[in-house]
Each structure stands twice: as structure tokens, then as C-alpha cells.
Amino acid sequence: MAAYDPTIYLGSARFYAQGRPAYSAELASTLQRELGLDGTGRLLDVGCGPGIVALELASLFDEVVGLDPDRAMLDEAARRAAARDATNARWVEGRAEDIDARALGRFRVATFGQSFHWTERERVAEIIFDLLESGGALVCVVHTFPGRPVPVGPDLPPIPHDDVQALVERYLGPGHRAGQGYSQPPPDRYEDALARTRFGTARIVFAPGRPDIVRDIDSLVAGVFSMSWGAPHLFGERCVEFEADLRALLAQHAPEGQFWDWPGDTELVIATKPS
């Protein structure tokens, strides 16, 4: 098992909530319908970051536990929870692979908001299987763009993702940096990994993405710094220079400083523990 690299999101926590596009406005209602949620039971949000998914779903459970190995992310989650008066949420520092050593109790649902790929997927899924109540569910939440119908959005330029990536590579070189190394995406999809565990076949549900997300330059800069491949520490002493170049690039594409962002629909990969 590879050791955890604490620099993967070093310096990113304060940018995350501002810089990441929102999931579907129907995320909570879709999960409520699909899983029969009634405000009871407990949710475990694994790799919770600053609590994006945990706080979105907090009203559907008696208690929400967010787990993340990055202390700065948990501090940001606690701050956001206090601002929302989400008194049923608590935050635990730790890796997904170490959940069984945390004595966190039983859960009705475990969610992974764009975090399952950072884990040893099959091993973690088996740990979650044992923590879930009978009939409980593991849910992976991701933005999915390929193959989804693109809605009509506001009359604004799209985000120049390719140009932004080229600028990042000009500073950091080719390949997606991640902490002290490079990210290595898994070879197959989440449902393929889950099929190799006791969960078996997962089902796929889509909640419609938000068609009207408008991002300004500050938000897009925060978005880059919120990513493992764009974490501030990677740029070192050139971070201020990079940010200036990024802002200039974005201003060239949108002199008024606004872009339309459609990150896709929200895909839910749901694997259920047999009753």
C-alpha cells in the first residue's frame, strides 16, 4: 500500500468551495428518492474535503460524519458547517483505508464525492460493506460530461480549459502533478471496481446538471488552485507569476470577466448491500 502523500492538496482547502462547480440542484432529492431516505440514519462522506457533499445531504440524516486525511480541508468543512448551522455534522481526520480502525459505527449510506479514485478501491469498498447497515448503499458522486446532452446556457464564453491546461503545463511540465508525484487514474470505471467486491453490480443514476452556472475569473483561479494538479505549492516561488498569467489568459477570452460553466450532469454510481 502506497503511503499517503499529505501534499496532494496542500494549500487548496481555502479555494475548494469557491473554485469547484456545484453538483446538480437535484442531488439530494435524487438520492432521497433512490435510497428511500427519511431523515434518519447516518451518512459517512469519505474524502469529504470541505464538506461539499456532506453538508448538501446533512438534512437527510440524523448524523453526518465527514472523513478526510487533510486537516486543512476538515477545518474548512467545520467552518462551512458552522455557517450553515449544520449541528449534526462532525469531521474525522483519517484515510479511507483506515476507516475500520476509527470505530465510527454503522452507517446507512457512504458517499464518495469525486474521491473514490484516490483510494484502494476494492479494499475500501469491502471496508464500507462491513460498516453499512443491511440494505445500505455506497454512492460515488461525480460530474459526467461525455455523452450527456449539453443544455442551452447563458450567452457567455465557455471556460478555455485547453488553454488553461497548456498554461499549467508551461509551468509544471506535462502530466498531471499530484503532491510529490503524478496522478495515476484507475484503469476502469467505479462500477467495474465495485463489481469485484461483495457489492456486485452497481446501478447508474443521473441528476441533471445545473445549466446556468456563471463563473468569474476569481472563481476560475480558485478552481485551478483547488485541483491536485494545480495546488499552490506546486508552483513554488512562481505561484504569483502563474496567477497573473492565468488571469491575463482568462481576461483575453472574456473581457467582461464571466464564463459559462457546464461540468456535466451529476452521475451517481450506487452499490447496495443486500438486505
BABA-907225 format. One line per 5 residues: number of its first residue (from 1); for each residue z negated, y, x of N, C-alpha, C. Coordinates in steps of 0.02 Angstrom, whole numbers, plus 50000, padded with zeros to 5 digits. Atoms other than C-alpha are relative to their C-alpha. Example, Ala and Ser with C-alpha at 12.3 -4.5 7.8 and 13.67 -1.06 7.14 Angstrom:
<sites>
1	50000,49941,50045,49610,49775,50615,50000,50060,50045  50003,49941,49958,49643,49947,50684,49963,50055,49961
</sites>
This chain:
<sites>
1	50000,49941,50042,50000,50000,50000,50000,50062,50044  49997,49939,49960,50051,50169,50071,49940,50045,49984  50056,49955,50010,49911,50293,50097,50023,50061,49961  49985,49941,50039,49905,50441,49979,50009,50060,50047  49987,49940,49961,49978,50600,50054,49976,50061,49961
6	50028,49944,50039,49870,50747,49995,50041,50064,50004  49959,49939,49995,50005,50873,50045,50061,49999,49955  49940,50004,50042,50134,50817,49917,50007,50062,49956  49997,49940,50042,50089,50960,49800,49955,50056,50027  50044,49950,49970,49992,51068,49923,50025,50070,49984
11	49983,49932,50017,49992,51246,49858,50039,50008,49935  49957,49997,50060,50088,51201,49698,49962,50011,49936  50036,50002,50063,49949,51196,49569,50005,50064,49960  50000,49937,50036,49948,51380,49526,50069,50019,49972  49933,49987,50024,50136,51378,49497,50023,49953,49944
16	49975,50055,50040,50149,51221,49392,50011,50019,49927  49994,49985,50071,50114,51280,49214,50052,50054,49986  49951,49947,50008,50219,51437,49237,50070,49977,50015  49935,50017,49974,50361,51350,49325,50035,49940,49969  49968,50060,50030,50391,51189,49227,50019,50014,49927
21	49981,49990,50070,50490,51195,49064,49960,49955,49954  50043,50036,50048,50396,51138,48910,50035,49938,49973  49974,50058,50036,50416,50968,48831,50017,50020,49928  49982,49989,50070,50478,50951,48653,49942,50029,49959  50051,49974,50046,50385,51051,48521,49975,49945,49954
26	50019,50056,50044,50378,50884,48427,49969,49943,50039  50031,50053,49960,50296,50786,48568,49939,49970,49965  50062,50025,50030,50126,50774,48484,50014,49965,49933  49987,50030,50066,50194,50740,48309,50038,49934,50007  49963,50063,49990,50314,50607,48376,49954,49944,50021
31	50047,50051,49978,50176,50514,48467,49951,49982,49944  50044,50014,50056,50062,50532,48317,50032,49951,49951  49964,50043,50047,50193,50451,48207,50013,49931,50031  49982,50063,49969,50247,50316,48330,49940,49955,50014  50059,50039,49980,50070,50262,48378,49946,50000,49947
36	50049,49999,50054,49979,50295,48215,49935,50035,50020  50060,49965,49976,49859,50418,48297,49967,50039,49943  50036,49969,50056,49723,50487,48184,49942,50044,50023  50054,49957,49976,49612,50595,48294,49942,49963,50031  50053,50040,49971,49505,50451,48355,50025,49967,50064
41	49982,50036,49939,49501,50350,48515,50004,50047,50060  50000,49964,49937,49525,50405,48694,50069,49997,50033  49937,49995,49963,49676,50461,48797,49985,50005,50074  50002,49994,49928,49696,50434,48984,50068,50028,50022  49938,49970,49975,49826,50551,49061,50001,49992,50076
46	49999,50020,49929,49872,50480,49232,50049,50045,50038  49960,49951,49965,49937,50603,49361,50006,50062,49958  50001,49948,50052,49885,50740,49242,50021,50068,50025  49985,49933,49976,49921,50886,49358,49954,50052,49968  50042,49949,50031,49860,51046,49274,49989,49990,49926
51	50018,50017,50069,49838,50957,49108,50053,50014,49948  49947,49983,50047,50007,50989,49027,50001,49952,49941  49997,50049,50054,50017,50827,48927,49931,49990,49968  50067,50012,50026,49829,50801,48910,49979,50052,49949  50021,49947,50046,49800,50969,48828,50046,50005,49939
56	49954,50001,50057,49955,50955,48719,49979,49948,49948  50018,50055,50045,49885,50794,48646,49926,49997,49983  50073,50005,50005,49699,50832,48650,49975,49996,49928  50024,49999,50070,49684,50863,48462,50010,49933,49965  49986,50064,50031,49746,50686,48427,49948,49946,50018
61	50048,50049,49976,49596,50601,48510,49929,50029,49999  50070,49979,49992,49406,50605,48518,49988,50029,50069  50010,49979,49931,49414,50622,48707,50064,49990,50039  49943,50004,49955,49547,50654,48838,49973,50001,50072  50019,50002,49930,49524,50605,49021,50063,50009,50042
66	49943,49988,49955,49644,50678,49149,49982,49975,50070  50012,50028,49933,49659,50586,49315,50054,50025,50047  49951,49977,49951,49742,50660,49470,49966,50000,50069  50030,50000,49934,49715,50645,49658,49996,50069,50032  49997,49933,49971,49745,50831,49687,49947,50044,49968
71	50056,49961,50027,49585,50932,49667,50022,50068,49974  49977,49934,50023,49678,51098,49651,50033,49993,49931  49970,50011,50066,49777,51026,49504,49945,49992,49947  50054,50010,50048,49616,50971,49419,49963,50065,49986  50032,49935,50011,49538,51142,49445,50042,50043,49953
76	49955,49963,50044,49690,51220,49362,49998,49971,49929  50006,50031,50065,49677,51094,49220,49936,50021,49964  50063,49979,50029,49495,51138,49192,50003,50073,49977  49993,49930,50019,49538,51323,49189,50041,50006,49936  49957,49997,50059,49676,51295,49061,49965,49972,49939
81	50038,50030,50055,49563,51184,48955,49949,50050,49973  50049,49950,50022,49429,51319,48950,50034,50056,49961  49964,49947,50035,49558,51448,48898,50021,49978,49930  49980,50027,50066,49609,51334,48753,49940,49977,49960  50061,50026,50031,49428,51289,48711,50007,49925,49984
86	49992,50072,50008,49476,51105,48733,49938,49965,50028  50065,50026,49977,49298,51041,48744,49998,49924,50005  49999,50073,49998,49348,50858,48726,50039,49974,50060  49961,50021,49941,49443,50855,48893,49955,50002,50061  50034,49999,49935,49371,50806,49062,50048,49976,50053
91	49952,50009,49946,49450,50787,49232,49968,49960,50056  50026,50047,49951,49428,50650,49361,50048,49997,50060  49959,50003,49940,49490,50651,49541,50009,49928,50021  49987,50068,49978,49574,50490,49593,50073,49981,49993  49932,50027,50004,49734,50391,49616,50006,49950,49943
96	49989,50049,50053,49812,50285,49481,49982,49930,50023  50014,50067,49974,49793,50132,49593,49925,49986,50003  50073,50008,49995,49604,50161,49596,49965,50006,49933  50030,49989,50066,49577,50179,49408,49946,49949,49985  50047,50053,50019,49489,50012,49391,49933,50007,50035
101	50063,49989,49964,49356,50070,49516,49962,50060,49973  50031,49938,50025,49316,50227,49416,49956,49989,49939  50042,50016,50059,49232,50140,49268,50009,50053,49946  49985,49948,50048,49319,50257,49147,49996,49977,49928  50006,50025,50068,49301,50144,48996,50067,49978,49971
106	49941,50024,50035,49429,50090,48867,50038,50058,49969  49958,49947,50026,49574,50192,48801,50048,49974,49947  49951,50017,50051,49688,50194,48651,50071,50010,50027  49934,49983,49973,49834,50273,48746,49991,50023,50072  49996,49973,49932,49878,50306,48928,50069,50032,50008
111	49937,49964,49991,50011,50436,48967,50013,50014,50074  49977,49980,49933,50111,50474,49124,50053,50054,49990  49953,49945,50008,50193,50646,49116,50038,50012,50065  49960,49995,49939,50331,50634,49248,49960,49980,50062  50042,50020,49944,50208,50542,49360,50003,49925,50016
116	50001,50073,49989,50238,50354,49342,50037,49981,50064  49960,50017,49940,50367,50355,49483,49961,50011,50065  50041,49990,49940,50233,50415,49606,49953,49942,50013  50049,50054,49995,50132,50256,49577,50034,49935,50021  49976,50069,49994,50148,50073,49622,50006,49973,49929
121	49992,50002,50073,50220,50050,49450,49973,49936,49967  50023,50061,50033,50192,49867,49409,49925,49990,50008  50071,50008,49989,50020,49863,49487,49959,50046,49954  50036,49952,50042,49965,50019,49395,50006,49981,49926  49992,50020,50069,50038,49958,49231,49953,49942,49982
126	50046,50055,50013,49936,49798,49245,49928,50024,49995  50068,49971,50005,49778,49900,49275,49992,50034,49933  50003,49966,50065,49817,50006,49122,49996,49950,49944  50002,50052,50052,49849,49849,49019,49929,49978,49987  50068,50023,50008,49671,49794,49050,49954,50054,49973
131	50042,49946,50025,49600,49965,49009,50013,50018,49927  49982,49982,50068,49689,49982,48843,49966,49956,49948  50023,50038,50058,49617,49930,48676,50057,49955,49976  49948,50041,50031,49710,49794,48582,50045,50045,49958  49953,49958,50036,49867,49874,48513,50012,50068,50031
136	49992,49936,49966,49853,50020,48634,50068,50005,50034  49933,49988,49973,50003,50097,48720,49998,50039,50066  49984,49961,49940,50063,50156,48890,50063,50040,49984  49944,49957,50017,50181,50304,48870,50021,50042,50061  49972,49957,49947,50292,50382,49004,50039,50056,49966
141	49970,49940,50031,50346,50559,48960,50043,50035,50053  49954,49969,49952,50499,50633,49046,50051,50043,49963  49941,49964,50024,50637,50761,49021,50061,49957,50015  49939,50038,49989,50804,50673,48999,50060,50041,49979  49941,49960,50013,50967,50768,49013,50064,49958,49993
146	49938,50038,50003,51106,50640,49049,50007,49963,49933  49986,50036,50062,51185,50575,48889,49972,50031,49938  50029,49968,50059,51090,50692,48774,50045,50057,49977  49957,49946,50024,51186,50812,48661,49970,50068,50017  50024,49934,49979,51173,50989,48727,50003,50048,49940
151	50001,49954,50057,51119,51113,48592,50032,50067,50017  49978,49931,49989,51183,51289,48569,49938,50042,50016  50057,49960,49979,51066,51404,48662,50013,50074,49996  49990,49927,49998,51043,51590,48684,50057,50018,50048  49944,49977,49960,51185,51689,48761,49976,50027,50067
156	50026,49982,49934,51114,51687,48937,50029,49951,50050  49973,50047,49949,51174,51612,49101,49954,49941,50010  50042,50058,49984,51114,51437,49144,49969,50008,50069  50032,49998,49934,51000,51409,49292,50048,49970,50051  49954,50027,49949,51106,51386,49450,49966,49948,50045
161	50038,50052,49965,51020,51225,49500,50032,49981,50067  49968,50022,49938,51150,51175,49630,49992,50052,50056  50007,49947,49949,51141,51343,49719,49928,50005,50025  50071,49999,49980,50951,51340,49718,49986,49942,50048  50012,50058,49957,50952,51165,49793,50032,50010,50068
166	49967,49987,49936,51076,51219,49925,49959,50048,50043  50043,49954,49962,50961,51362,49974,49939,49964,50028  50057,50038,49975,50813,51245,49987,50020,49958,50060  49976,50042,49945,50914,51129,50098,50016,50042,50062  49987,49956,49943,50963,51277,50207,49936,50011,50040
171	50064,49989,49967,50779,51300,50245,49968,49935,50023  50038,50062,49987,50716,51120,50241,50042,49942,50023  49957,50055,49982,50867,51015,50280,50016,49956,49940  49980,50043,50056,50950,50881,50172,49945,49950,49982  50050,50048,50023,50848,50759,50070,49942,50036,49967
176	50057,49972,50036,50703,50792,49953,49936,49988,50039  50064,50005,49965,50547,50827,50054,49945,49984,49950  50059,50015,50041,50382,50762,49988,49941,49991,50047  50056,50003,49954,50225,50801,50086,50024,49995,50071  49981,50009,49930,50244,50737,50263,50063,49958,50009
181	49940,50042,49996,50397,50633,50221,50052,50021,49949  49947,49989,50049,50535,50616,50092,49987,49957,49939  50010,50039,50061,50532,50560,49912,50049,49942,49998  49959,50059,50007,50599,50387,49876,49998,49977,49927  50000,50017,50071,50646,50369,49692,50000,49924,49991
186	49998,50072,50012,50616,50196,49618,50071,49976,49986  49932,50025,50005,50768,50083,49611,50024,49989,49928  49980,50012,50069,50766,50061,49422,49957,50043,49953  50033,49957,50049,50701,50139,49262,49929,49976,49984  50068,50017,50017,50524,50142,49197,49996,49937,49958
191	50003,50058,50044,50560,50014,49062,50016,49936,50037  49986,50059,49960,50629,49895,49192,49937,49977,50036  50063,50017,49967,50466,49903,49289,49950,49972,49950  50048,50023,50050,50363,49882,49131,50017,49930,49975  49979,50067,50022,50465,49729,49082,49976,49946,50046
196	50025,50048,49952,50399,49644,49238,49924,49992,49997  50072,50004,50008,50220,49664,49178,49983,49966,49933  50020,50030,50063,50119,49594,49034,50019,50041,49939  49977,49960,50057,50180,49738,48926,50066,49973,49972  49935,50024,50024,50354,49663,48917,50046,50057,49981
201	49949,49952,50020,50491,49757,48827,49970,50064,49973  50020,49934,50025,50463,49943,48802,50052,50026,49952  49952,49967,50044,50544,50049,48668,50008,50073,50021  49983,49932,49980,50627,50217,48694,50004,50043,49937  49998,49952,50055,50598,50364,48577,50014,50068,50030
206	49986,49933,49977,50668,50539,48596,49971,50051,49951  50020,49942,50039,50588,50700,48536,50046,50057,50021  49949,49950,49982,50712,50845,48527,49973,50054,50047  50019,49947,49953,50705,50965,48673,50002,50069,49968  50001,49932,50026,50674,51149,48646,50066,50034,50020
211	49935,49971,49984,50843,51237,48632,49997,50073,50020  50004,49928,49992,50777,51413,48658,49954,50021,50057  50043,49983,49943,50684,51410,48825,50035,50053,50042  49974,49945,49959,50713,51576,48914,49954,50008,50060  50038,49996,49938,50657,51588,49095,50018,50064,50037
216	49986,49943,49957,50639,51742,49203,49997,49979,50073  49997,50017,49929,50652,51750,49392,49932,49977,50026  50067,50021,49978,50463,51738,49417,49988,49927,49981  50010,50068,50023,50462,51578,49315,50040,49950,50041  49958,50046,49960,50605,51501,49414,49975,49993,50071
221	50030,50005,49933,50525,51544,49580,49939,49954,49997  50058,50044,50009,50365,51463,49516,50022,49928,49992  49975,50067,50011,50469,51314,49463,50016,49965,50066  49984,50031,49935,50532,51283,49640,49935,49984,50037  50063,50011,49964,50357,51302,49714,49956,49947,49966
226	50039,50052,50034,50290,51181,49583,50024,49929,50015  49970,50065,49987,50401,51040,49645,49977,49972,50067  50019,50031,49935,50356,50915,49781,50050,50020,50054  49949,49983,49950,50521,50959,49867,50003,50074,50015  50000,49929,49988,50484,51145,49858,49930,50028,50007
231	50070,49977,49993,50295,51153,49886,49996,50054,50054  50001,49943,49954,50250,51316,49975,49989,49981,50073  50017,50015,49930,50180,51232,50131,50061,49975,50039  49942,50027,49965,50349,51153,50170,50039,50055,50038  49962,49945,49970,50422,51324,50212,49962,50033,50057
236	50039,49974,49945,50281,51368,50331,50003,50076,50004  49999,49927,49989,50296,51542,50406,50061,50033,49968  49940,49972,50031,50466,51563,50320,49995,50002,49924  50007,50003,50073,50395,51550,50144,50018,50067,49967  49985,49934,50028,50404,51737,50110,50074,50015,50004
241	49927,49990,49991,50581,51744,50179,50039,49958,49950  49966,50043,50049,50633,51596,50070,49994,50030,49930  50008,49972,50067,50560,51675,49914,50045,50061,49989  49956,49942,50006,50654,51837,49947,50072,49979,49991  49932,50025,50007,50817,51742,49969,50011,49968,49932
246	49994,50032,50066,50784,51641,49811,50005,50053,49945  49997,49947,50051,50751,51797,49709,50067,50036,50002  49935,49968,49995,50909,51878,49775,50056,49956,49971  49951,50047,50028,51010,51722,49732,49999,50001,49924  50007,50002,50074,50943,51717,49554,50024,50066,49970
251	49978,49935,50026,50974,51904,49530,50076,50006,50000  49927,50000,49998,51157,51878,49580,50028,49965,49938  49976,50038,50057,51177,51752,49439,49982,50032,49934  50022,49969,50063,51083,51854,49309,49969,50068,50016  50026,49934,49983,51067,52040,49345,49944,50023,49954
256	50053,49981,50046,50957,52058,49190,49937,49957,50009  50059,50038,49982,50841,51926,49260,49978,49946,49951  50018,50052,50049,50846,51798,49118,50052,49945,50000  49957,50059,50001,50916,51622,49108,49981,49956,49940  50014,50052,50050,50933,51487,48976,49985,49935,50037
261	50018,50064,49971,50845,51326,49022,49998,49947,49946  50005,50058,50044,50880,51165,48930,49990,49938,50044  50014,50056,49956,50793,51025,49027,50017,49932,49970  49984,50063,50035,50850,50895,48900,49951,49986,49945  50048,50022,50050,50761,50801,48764,49940,49968,50035
266	50059,50032,49973,50588,50729,48790,50003,49926,49984  49995,50073,50008,50603,50542,48819,49931,49969,50006  50064,50036,50000,50454,50431,48778,50014,49926,50009  49995,50072,49987,50451,50258,48855,49933,49969,49980  50063,50024,50029,50321,50166,48751,49994,49924,50008
271	50014,50071,49990,50249,49998,48803,49933,49985,49967  50059,50013,50041,50121,49921,48685,49966,49935,50021  50039,50060,49988,49981,49798,48721,49994,49961,49935  50002,50038,50063,49990,49657,48593,49931,50002,49968  50063,50001,50037,49858,49660,48458,49970,49931,50003
</sites>
